[in-house]
Every structure is written in C-alpha cells, then in structure tokens.
Amino acid sequence: MKKNIIRIIAALLVLIMPLGILVLAAYATPSVYDATFVGALDEKFDRLTSLEGKKIVIVGGSSAAFGIDSAMIEKYTGLPVVNFGLYAALGTKIMMDISRPGIGAGDVVVLAPEMDPQTLSLYFNSDSALTAMDGNFSMARYIRGDNKLSLLGATWRFGAEKLQYLLTDTRPAASGAYDSSYFNEYGDLTYPRAENVMGMYYDPNTPIDLRAETVDAEFIDYVNEYIRYCEKQGATVYFGFCPMNEMALTEETTAESISAFEKFLADSLTCPILGSASDHIYTAEYFYDSNFHCNDVGVKLHTVALVKELLLALGIPAFVKEEIPEAPALPDIDIRYFGDADENAVYFTYEMTDFGYRITGLTELGKQQKTLTMPICYEGYRVSLLGANALSGGICEKFIIPAAFEQFISEVTSSMMTIENDAFIGASALKELWIYNRHEATVMPPVSFEGVHKDFVVHVPDGSSYGEGYFWGERKLNGVNLVFIQDIIME
C-alpha cells in the first residue's frame, strides 16, 4: 500500500514539476519582451497611473499609437495626455479594463478603437496579453471576467516560449516601427514614417465597413458599463474615430451608411460622439503600413481634426493654427520584372492587377505537387498576390515563399507580396508554410488561416520577428495562435 502511495506521489511530482517550472518561467523571471511593440504597455500603464490631476486619456489600438501627436493636444487643451493605444490583437476590452485604475476626477477619456469587427467586439488574446504584461503582471488584476481564466490557460505556452528565450540567452527580435524604443513619454510612436509603404496602398485583408453590423452588441453593453465606471470616478468619456484609409472602405460603405452608423453609435452609447467618422477618412497618401496607421503627415492631419473636436466638446475657446504639409505622393510601383523566368510559374494560373499578377489557382500540373514555391514573376511581371482559393484542388503539403521577395523592400515597398483572405480555403493538405524572408512585413498575411491542415506550422528564419511581430503575431489559425518554428538559417 505504501509503495503504491509513493508511486502515485512520484507520478504527481513528475507531472507537477514541469508545470511549476513553466509557471516560474512565466511570472518569476525578468521580462524578455521589452523590445517588442507590445512591450511598451508597461510604460503606458505607468504614465496613466502616475499622472496626478486632470488629464486626457486616448484609449484604443495601434491607430492611436501611430496616429496621435499628444504634445499638440496638450498644447491646445492645457491638459497632459496619455496615449493608451497599442495593439489591435490585444483587443479593445483589455485596454478599457487596465485603464480603470488610472482614471480619476476631471479626466477626459477618448475611446477610439479601430473600425474593425475584432476591435469592436469583446475579443481578447491571452497570448498577446501575457506578452504585453511581461515584467508587470500587476496589470492582470484589472482584467475582468473569464479572460483571467484564459490567461491561466495560456500560461503554459507563454512560459515554455519565455523559458526558451531565457535558456538560449536570446530575446525576441524587433524591427522598424515595431521596436518599443520608438515610443515617446506620451506613448506616441516616433519612428520616421515618410510615406505609404503598402504594396497596394492599402491592406485588402482588413476592409473597413462602417455599418452597424460591424459592431458586436456585447461590445456596446461593455462600453456603456465602462462609461458608467469612468463617470463614477468623475471622468467624462467621448467616443472618437480612428484614422481610416479611404481605399479600404467596402462597397457597402456609403455616405448614407456612414450617417446611419454614426446615428447607431449615438443612439446606442451613453457618451457623446466626437466629430464625424467622415472627418477621419483620409486618402491613402496619409497612411503608412496599414489601413489605420498614419505616416508622419497623416499624424498631423488626424491630430488637428481631433484637437478641434476636443476644443469644441470641452468648450475651450482656442484657434488651432497648425500648418499641415502637403501629402506625400504615393510611391510609383513598377511591376515589371527584368530577371530570369521563374520555373515555378507553370504550376499556377494568374490574372493581372494594377499591382502585379495575382495567383488565382493551380494548373493541372500544380495540383499534382506536394511542394510548391511561390513564383516571383510571370511573363515579365511580378507576382504580388496569392488570391482566394489559390491552392484549392491540389495536394500541396508544403508551400514556400522564397527569399527573392526581399529584394523589393528597398526598391519599392516593405510589403510587396500579399496572401489574401481565404487563400488557403480548399488546401486541407497544407501542413507547412516556409517563409525565407527575415522581415515580417515582406509578406502580408491573411486575417485567418482557415482551410489548412489541423497540424499547420509556419517555418521562419532564425531570429526573425514573425511570432511577436505586428502583422503575423496577431493572425489566428481557426481561433488558435499560429505555431512558428525558427529553423531556417539564412546566409
């Protein structure tokens, strides 16, 4: 009997000890994500909770981080500003939740999420949340509802990943605008952004649909509860609009639908609406690398609009005198290709677009291949898009995006090749995606990877930032985070 008890205890220890190690790795070791984009959350939270007296708090996603000049707002309102916007993959709910301890009497809160179904819902990404809170898990106490349980469930994945970094004495890579060192004291992103760098001047995978159907009913209820909380603290809440790329508007978004959308918000929310959505729809010249991220001139344009709305709402008699530079011209895109023909082109079918060839499907020969490589050119033009259902009807198990696509980063744009939404529908045999590009923004991912095999993984170069990067880090595989394996060695 004693031997059986000892065996049971030993077996339990074998099971518990690894879990205990992962928990310790997750919560009791130094932060490893400081340099990543979401690593800025700690400093934003510190500013929010340490400022004394009245202040303006902008709550939202990365459109706030990329779109606000807080010093300009402070100049005209006389109130210190906290830019509490970071990352759409975190969700709007978590930003509302953890902003609560910093809201006080006299504060002005502007809730300005991206106009996207995900950010206008109660979406919550536990993996991204743990990464963002690494180094200051005191923020977790303010997360409300079942989200705390999902954090617990994600602890094992988070702890295992963090332990790997600690054991190898490495840290997640951060590059370009997505290095947290570019955030200033207000929480604004200061990385130089001269012009639009999107391969199509907009991201076709994140269309903007300004209709009531875009907003989740539970989100409206949660926002109203958040408004009540803020008002109890003596604060005033406004619902504001983020910057929006005109090229990304859906066909269903019309002047009439925008007016109806604004009326829906005014009727549904218990706080005032700042300005009009139409006043924050700008042409593509004012954007950088997403439909919601402003370039440097766009920041000024958007902030001036927001300042005018705030002055009117707060009854401050001030005249906004700011010179907005001329919009930077959209970069020319030369889709011609003067190199050798690509032998992989024979496996696909195509259609021409203004931005290069789009792959529309597989040839009969392509349908017989278990391994396929994305061609870089076809008939003297670049191949820029992997379209919907592009691999449907085939048996492809391994799809390769070659390093050749990196050559376009400095020549034209930092996001030359796009995997469109639904590209993998009908590709149920696909288990592996191999990306031979160091730079995350070289290949724009779809919103989801619906259609691929259940054991799907993404292989990326060693030391690259895909797993923690802005674009790939937020993508989902049927509701589960993508699995990244950094096993490609680049010369």
C-alpha positions as CSV (number, residue, x, y, z in Angstrom):
1,M,0.0,0.0,0.0
2,K,2.8,2.4,1.0
3,K,4.6,1.6,-2.3
4,N,1.5,2.4,-4.3
5,I,1.1,5.8,-2.5
6,I,4.8,6.6,-3.1
7,R,4.4,5.7,-6.8
8,I,1.3,8.0,-7.0
9,I,3.2,10.8,-5.3
10,A,6.2,10.3,-7.6
11,A,3.9,10.3,-10.6
12,L,2.2,13.5,-9.5
13,L,5.6,15.2,-8.9
14,V,6.7,14.2,-12.4
15,L,3.6,15.9,-13.8
16,I,3.6,18.9,-11.5
17,M,7.3,19.8,-11.6
18,P,7.4,20.7,-15.3
19,L,4.2,22.8,-14.9
20,G,5.8,24.5,-11.9
21,I,8.9,25.3,-13.9
22,L,6.8,26.9,-16.7
23,V,4.8,29.0,-14.2
24,L,8.1,30.2,-12.6
25,A,9.5,31.0,-16.1
26,A,6.3,32.9,-17.0
27,Y,5.9,35.0,-13.9
28,A,9.1,35.0,-11.8
29,T,11.8,35.8,-14.3
30,P,12.9,39.0,-15.9
31,S,11.0,40.3,-18.9
32,V,12.2,39.2,-22.3
33,Y,9.7,41.1,-24.5
34,D,10.7,44.7,-23.6
35,A,11.9,45.5,-27.1
36,T,8.8,44.3,-28.9
37,F,5.9,46.5,-29.9
38,V,3.6,45.3,-27.1
39,G,6.5,45.6,-24.6
40,A,5.5,49.3,-24.4
41,L,2.4,48.5,-22.4
42,D,4.2,48.7,-19.1
43,E,5.4,52.3,-19.7
44,K,2.0,53.4,-21.0
45,F,0.4,51.9,-17.9
46,D,2.9,53.6,-15.6
47,R,2.2,57.0,-17.2
48,L,-1.5,56.5,-16.9
49,T,-1.5,55.6,-13.2
50,S,1.2,58.0,-12.1
51,L,0.0,61.3,-13.6
52,E,-1.7,63.4,-11.0
53,G,-4.6,65.8,-11.7
54,K,-6.8,66.1,-14.7
55,K,-5.6,64.5,-18.0
56,I,-6.7,63.4,-21.4
57,V,-6.6,59.6,-22.0
58,I,-6.8,58.2,-25.5
59,V,-7.8,54.5,-25.3
60,G,-7.6,52.3,-28.4
61,G,-5.4,50.2,-30.5
62,S,-2.3,50.8,-32.7
63,S,-4.2,53.5,-34.7
64,A,-3.8,55.7,-31.6
65,A,-0.1,54.8,-31.2
66,F,0.5,55.6,-34.9
67,G,-1.9,58.5,-35.3
68,I,-1.6,60.9,-32.3
69,D,0.7,63.8,-31.6
70,S,0.0,64.1,-27.8
71,A,2.1,67.2,-27.4
72,M,-0.2,69.1,-29.9
73,I,-3.2,68.0,-27.9
74,E,-1.6,69.2,-24.7
75,K,-0.6,72.5,-26.3
76,Y,-4.2,73.5,-27.1
77,T,-6.1,71.9,-24.2
78,G,-3.6,72.6,-21.4
79,L,-4.0,69.0,-20.2
80,P,-1.4,66.3,-20.0
81,V,-2.1,63.4,-22.4
82,V,-1.7,59.6,-22.1
83,N,-1.7,57.8,-25.4
84,F,-3.1,54.5,-24.2
85,G,-3.4,52.8,-27.6
86,L,-1.2,49.9,-28.6
87,Y,-2.2,46.8,-30.5
88,A,-5.5,45.5,-32.1
89,A,-4.5,41.9,-31.3
90,L,-4.9,42.7,-27.6
91,G,-8.5,43.7,-28.1
92,T,-10.2,46.9,-27.0
93,K,-11.6,45.2,-23.9
94,I,-8.2,44.8,-22.2
95,M,-7.3,48.4,-22.9
96,M,-10.5,49.5,-21.2
97,D,-10.0,47.1,-18.3
98,I,-6.5,48.1,-17.4
99,S,-7.1,51.8,-17.9
100,R,-9.5,51.8,-15.0
101,P,-7.0,52.3,-12.1
102,G,-5.7,55.4,-13.9
103,I,-9.0,57.2,-14.5
104,G,-9.7,60.0,-12.0
105,A,-11.8,63.1,-11.4
106,G,-11.8,65.6,-14.2
107,D,-10.2,63.2,-16.7
108,V,-11.3,63.3,-20.3
109,V,-11.3,59.7,-21.9
110,V,-11.5,59.3,-25.6
111,L,-12.3,55.7,-26.6
112,A,-11.2,55.4,-30.3
113,P,-10.8,51.8,-31.4
114,E,-10.2,50.7,-34.9
115,M,-13.3,50.4,-37.1
116,D,-12.9,46.6,-37.4
117,P,-15.1,43.7,-36.3
118,Q,-12.4,42.4,-34.0
119,T,-11.8,45.6,-32.1
120,L,-15.5,46.4,-32.0
121,S,-16.1,43.2,-30.0
122,L,-15.0,41.7,-26.7
123,Y,-12.2,39.9,-28.5
124,F,-9.3,39.0,-26.1
125,N,-6.0,37.4,-27.0
126,S,-4.5,35.8,-23.9
127,D,-1.1,35.1,-25.5
128,S,-0.6,38.7,-26.6
129,A,-1.8,39.9,-23.2
130,L,0.7,37.9,-21.3
131,T,3.5,39.0,-23.7
132,A,2.5,42.7,-23.2
133,M,2.3,42.4,-19.4
134,D,5.6,40.6,-19.1
135,G,7.6,42.4,-16.4
136,N,4.5,44.0,-14.8
137,F,1.8,41.3,-14.2
138,S,0.1,43.6,-11.7
139,M,-1.9,44.8,-14.7
140,A,-3.6,41.3,-14.8
141,R,-5.6,42.1,-11.6
142,Y,-7.7,44.6,-13.6
143,I,-8.6,42.2,-16.4
144,R,-12.3,41.3,-15.9
145,G,-14.5,38.3,-16.5
146,D,-13.5,34.9,-17.9
147,N,-10.4,36.5,-19.5
148,K,-8.5,35.7,-16.3
149,L,-9.1,32.0,-16.9
150,S,-7.9,32.3,-20.5
151,L,-4.7,33.9,-19.2
152,L,-4.2,30.9,-16.9
153,G,-4.8,28.5,-19.8
154,A,-2.2,30.4,-21.9
155,T,0.4,30.3,-19.1
156,W,1.9,27.0,-20.2
157,R,2.5,28.2,-23.8
158,F,3.8,31.6,-22.6
159,G,6.1,30.0,-20.0
160,A,7.5,27.5,-22.5
161,E,8.3,30.2,-25.0
162,K,9.8,32.5,-22.5
163,L,11.9,29.7,-21.0
164,Q,13.4,29.0,-24.4
165,Y,14.5,32.6,-24.7
166,L,16.0,32.5,-21.2
167,L,17.8,29.3,-21.7
168,T,19.3,30.4,-25.0
169,D,20.0,33.9,-23.7
170,T,18.2,35.5,-26.7
171,R,15.3,37.9,-27.0
172,P,12.5,38.3,-29.5
173,A,13.6,40.4,-32.4
174,A,12.0,43.8,-33.0
175,S,12.4,45.8,-36.2
176,G,11.5,49.2,-37.7
177,A,8.5,50.9,-36.3
178,Y,7.7,47.9,-34.1
179,D,10.6,48.4,-31.7
180,S,9.3,49.7,-28.4
181,S,12.2,52.1,-28.1
182,Y,10.4,54.4,-30.5
183,F,7.6,55.3,-28.1
184,N,8.0,58.7,-26.5
185,E,7.0,59.7,-23.0
186,Y,3.3,60.2,-24.0
187,G,3.0,56.8,-25.6
188,D,3.2,58.1,-29.2
189,L,5.2,56.2,-31.8
190,T,8.1,58.3,-33.2
191,Y,9.6,56.0,-35.8
192,P,10.0,58.1,-39.0
193,R,7.2,57.3,-41.5
194,A,7.7,59.3,-44.6
195,E,5.2,57.7,-47.0
196,N,2.8,54.9,-47.7
197,V,4.7,51.6,-47.9
198,M,1.9,49.2,-48.6
199,G,2.2,47.2,-51.9
200,M,-1.4,48.2,-52.9
201,Y,-1.5,51.4,-50.9
202,Y,-4.0,49.7,-48.6
203,D,-4.4,46.3,-47.0
204,P,-7.1,44.3,-48.8
205,N,-7.3,41.8,-45.9
206,T,-8.7,44.4,-43.5
207,P,-11.5,46.2,-45.2
208,I,-13.3,49.0,-43.4
209,D,-17.1,48.5,-43.2
210,L,-18.8,51.5,-41.5
211,R,-22.2,49.9,-40.8
212,A,-23.9,49.0,-37.5
213,E,-23.5,45.3,-38.4
214,T,-19.7,45.7,-37.8
215,V,-20.3,46.3,-34.0
216,D,-21.0,43.5,-31.6
217,A,-23.9,44.1,-29.3
218,E,-22.0,42.8,-26.3
219,F,-19.3,45.4,-27.0
220,I,-21.8,48.2,-26.9
221,D,-23.0,46.9,-23.5
222,Y,-19.4,46.7,-22.2
223,V,-18.5,50.2,-23.4
224,N,-21.6,51.6,-21.6
225,E,-20.6,49.8,-18.4
226,Y,-17.1,51.3,-18.8
227,I,-18.6,54.7,-19.3
228,R,-20.6,54.4,-16.1
229,Y,-17.4,53.4,-14.2
230,C,-15.4,56.4,-15.6
231,E,-18.3,58.8,-14.7
232,K,-18.3,57.4,-11.2
233,Q,-14.7,58.4,-10.9
234,G,-15.6,61.9,-12.1
235,A,-14.3,61.5,-15.6
236,T,-16.0,62.3,-18.9
237,V,-15.9,59.8,-21.8
238,Y,-16.2,60.5,-25.5
239,F,-16.3,58.0,-28.4
240,G,-13.9,59.1,-31.1
241,F,-12.9,57.9,-34.6
242,C,-9.6,56.5,-35.6
243,P,-7.9,57.4,-38.9
244,M,-9.2,55.3,-41.8
245,N,-7.8,54.7,-45.3
246,E,-10.3,55.7,-47.9
247,M,-9.1,53.0,-50.3
248,A,-10.0,50.3,-47.7
249,L,-13.7,51.2,-47.5
250,T,-16.1,48.5,-48.6
251,E,-18.6,48.9,-51.4
252,E,-21.3,48.8,-48.8
253,T,-19.8,51.9,-47.0
254,T,-21.6,54.9,-48.5
255,A,-22.4,58.4,-47.3
256,E,-25.7,57.1,-46.2
257,S,-24.3,54.1,-44.4
258,I,-21.8,56.3,-42.6
259,S,-24.6,58.6,-41.5
260,A,-26.6,55.6,-40.3
261,F,-23.6,54.2,-38.5
262,E,-23.0,57.5,-36.6
263,K,-26.7,57.6,-35.6
264,F,-26.4,54.0,-34.4
265,L,-23.5,54.9,-32.2
266,A,-25.2,58.0,-30.9
267,D,-28.3,56.1,-30.0
268,S,-26.5,53.0,-28.6
269,L,-23.7,54.6,-26.5
270,T,-24.3,56.6,-23.3
271,C,-21.5,59.0,-24.1
272,P,-21.1,61.8,-26.6
273,I,-19.6,61.1,-30.1
274,L,-16.6,63.3,-31.0
275,G,-17.0,64.7,-34.5
276,S,-17.9,62.6,-37.6
277,A,-16.4,59.4,-39.0
278,S,-16.2,61.1,-42.4
279,D,-13.8,63.7,-40.9
280,H,-11.3,60.9,-40.2
281,I,-11.4,59.1,-43.5
282,Y,-8.2,60.2,-45.3
283,T,-6.8,59.4,-48.7
284,A,-4.1,56.7,-49.0
285,E,-1.3,59.3,-49.1
286,Y,-1.6,59.8,-45.3
287,F,-1.1,56.2,-44.3
288,Y,2.0,54.1,-43.6
289,D,1.7,50.3,-43.4
290,S,-1.9,49.5,-42.5
291,N,-5.3,50.9,-43.1
292,F,-5.2,52.5,-39.7
293,H,-1.6,53.6,-39.3
294,C,-0.8,57.2,-40.2
295,N,2.5,58.3,-41.7
296,D,4.1,61.5,-40.3
297,V,1.9,63.9,-42.3
298,G,-1.1,61.8,-41.5
299,V,-0.4,62.1,-37.8
300,K,-0.6,65.9,-38.0
301,L,-3.8,65.8,-40.1
302,H,-5.5,63.4,-37.8
303,T,-4.4,65.2,-34.6
304,V,-5.6,68.6,-35.8
305,A,-9.0,67.1,-36.5
306,L,-9.1,65.5,-33.0
307,V,-7.9,68.7,-31.3
308,K,-10.7,70.7,-33.0
309,E,-13.3,68.2,-31.8
310,L,-11.9,68.2,-28.3
311,L,-11.8,72.0,-28.1
312,L,-15.4,72.2,-29.2
313,A,-16.6,69.4,-26.8
314,L,-14.7,70.9,-23.8
315,G,-15.8,74.5,-24.5
316,I,-12.2,75.7,-24.8
317,P,-12.1,78.9,-26.9
318,A,-8.9,78.3,-28.9
319,F,-8.0,78.6,-32.5
320,V,-6.0,75.8,-34.0
321,K,-3.1,77.2,-36.0
322,E,-1.1,74.3,-37.4
323,E,0.4,74.1,-40.9
324,I,-0.2,70.6,-42.4
325,P,2.4,69.7,-45.0
326,E,1.3,68.6,-48.4
327,A,0.5,64.9,-48.5
328,P,3.5,62.8,-49.6
329,A,3.0,61.3,-53.1
330,L,2.2,57.6,-53.3
331,P,5.3,55.8,-54.4
332,D,5.4,54.5,-58.0
333,I,5.1,50.8,-58.3
334,D,6.9,49.2,-61.2
335,I,5.5,45.7,-61.6
336,R,7.8,44.8,-64.5
337,Y,10.4,42.1,-63.8
338,F,13.6,42.0,-65.8
339,G,15.2,38.9,-64.3
340,D,15.1,35.3,-65.5
341,A,11.8,33.5,-65.8
342,D,10.7,31.6,-62.7
343,E,10.4,27.8,-63.2
344,N,7.7,27.7,-60.5
345,A,5.3,29.8,-62.6
346,V,4.0,26.7,-64.5
347,Y,2.1,25.4,-61.5
348,F,-0.3,28.3,-61.2
349,T,-2.9,30.3,-63.0
350,Y,-3.0,34.1,-63.0
351,E,-4.9,37.3,-63.5
352,M,-3.2,40.8,-64.0
353,T,-3.9,43.6,-61.5
354,D,-2.5,47.1,-61.1
355,F,-0.1,45.8,-58.6
356,G,1.2,42.7,-60.4
357,Y,-0.1,39.2,-61.1
358,R,-2.5,37.6,-58.7
359,I,-2.3,33.8,-58.4
360,T,-5.9,32.5,-58.9
361,G,-5.5,28.8,-58.8
362,L,-3.4,25.7,-59.8
363,T,-2.8,24.2,-63.2
364,E,-3.3,20.5,-63.6
365,L,0.4,20.1,-63.1
366,G,0.3,22.2,-60.0
367,K,-2.5,20.1,-58.5
368,Q,-0.2,17.1,-58.5
369,Q,2.6,18.8,-56.5
370,K,3.1,18.1,-52.7
371,T,5.6,21.0,-52.5
372,L,5.0,24.4,-54.2
373,T,7.1,27.5,-54.3
374,M,5.5,31.0,-54.8
375,P,6.8,32.3,-58.2
376,I,8.4,35.8,-58.1
377,C,7.4,36.6,-61.7
378,Y,5.3,35.5,-64.7
379,E,5.6,36.7,-68.3
380,G,7.9,39.6,-67.4
381,Y,5.8,41.0,-64.5
382,R,6.0,40.5,-60.7
383,V,3.7,38.1,-58.9
384,S,2.4,40.1,-55.9
385,L,-0.8,38.3,-54.6
386,L,-1.8,34.9,-53.6
387,G,-5.5,35.1,-54.2
388,A,-8.5,33.4,-52.6
389,N,-8.7,29.6,-53.1
390,A,-5.3,29.7,-54.8
391,L,-4.3,26.2,-53.7
392,S,-7.7,24.7,-53.9
393,G,-8.0,21.3,-55.5
394,G,-4.4,20.3,-55.0
395,I,-2.4,18.1,-52.7
396,C,0.2,20.7,-51.6
397,E,1.5,19.9,-48.1
398,K,4.4,22.4,-48.2
399,F,4.2,26.0,-49.6
400,I,7.4,28.0,-49.9
401,I,7.8,31.8,-50.1
402,P,11.3,32.3,-51.3
403,A,13.9,34.9,-50.2
404,A,13.7,36.6,-53.6
405,F,10.8,38.6,-52.4
406,E,13.0,40.5,-50.0
407,Q,14.7,42.4,-52.9
408,F,11.6,44.6,-53.2
409,I,11.9,46.1,-49.7
410,S,14.3,48.9,-50.6
411,E,13.3,49.1,-54.3
412,V,9.6,49.8,-53.9
413,T,7.8,49.0,-50.6
414,S,8.2,46.9,-47.5
415,S,5.1,44.8,-48.2
416,M,5.3,43.6,-51.8
417,M,3.6,40.2,-51.5
418,T,0.2,39.7,-50.0
419,I,-1.6,36.5,-49.0
420,E,-5.2,37.4,-49.4
421,N,-8.0,36.3,-47.2
422,D,-9.3,32.8,-48.0
423,A,-6.1,32.0,-49.9
424,F,-6.0,28.6,-48.2
425,I,-9.6,27.6,-48.5
426,G,-9.6,24.1,-50.1
427,A,-6.0,23.5,-49.1
428,S,-6.7,21.0,-46.3
429,A,-3.5,19.0,-47.1
430,L,-1.3,22.1,-46.3
431,K,0.8,21.4,-43.2
432,E,3.7,23.7,-43.6
433,L,4.4,27.3,-44.8
434,W,8.1,28.1,-45.2
435,I,8.9,31.8,-45.4
436,Y,12.5,32.6,-46.4
437,N,12.2,36.3,-45.6
438,R,13.8,37.9,-42.5
439,H,11.5,40.9,-42.5
440,E,8.0,40.3,-41.2
441,A,6.4,43.0,-43.4
442,T,7.7,41.5,-46.6
443,V,4.8,39.1,-46.7
444,M,1.4,40.3,-45.6
445,P,-0.7,37.5,-44.0
446,P,-4.4,36.8,-44.3
447,V,-6.7,37.6,-41.3
448,S,-7.1,33.8,-40.7
449,F,-5.6,30.6,-42.0
450,E,-8.9,28.8,-42.4
451,G,-8.7,25.8,-44.6
452,V,-5.3,24.4,-43.8
453,H,-4.4,21.1,-42.1
454,K,-5.0,20.9,-38.3
455,D,-1.3,20.4,-37.7
456,F,-0.2,23.5,-39.7
457,V,3.0,25.3,-38.7
458,V,4.9,28.3,-40.1
459,H,8.7,28.0,-40.5
460,V,10.6,31.3,-40.4
461,P,14.2,32.4,-40.3
462,D,16.1,32.1,-37.1
463,G,16.0,35.4,-35.2
464,S,13.1,36.8,-37.2
465,S,10.2,38.6,-35.6
466,Y,7.2,36.8,-37.1
467,G,5.9,35.3,-33.8
468,E,6.0,38.5,-31.9
469,G,5.6,40.9,-34.9
470,Y,2.7,43.2,-35.5
471,F,1.3,41.6,-38.7
472,W,1.9,37.9,-38.2
473,G,1.8,38.0,-34.4
474,E,-1.9,38.7,-34.4
475,R,-3.0,36.2,-37.0
476,K,-5.1,33.2,-36.0
477,L,-5.5,29.7,-37.2
478,N,-9.1,28.8,-36.6
479,G,-9.0,30.5,-33.2
480,V,-5.6,29.2,-32.2
481,N,-2.3,31.1,-32.3
482,L,-0.1,30.2,-35.2
483,V,2.8,27.9,-34.4
484,F,6.1,29.4,-35.5
485,I,9.3,27.4,-35.8
486,Q,12.5,29.4,-36.2
487,D,14.6,26.8,-38.1
488,I,15.5,28.5,-41.3
489,I,19.2,29.5,-41.5
490,M,19.8,32.5,-43.8
491,E,23.2,33.3,-45.2
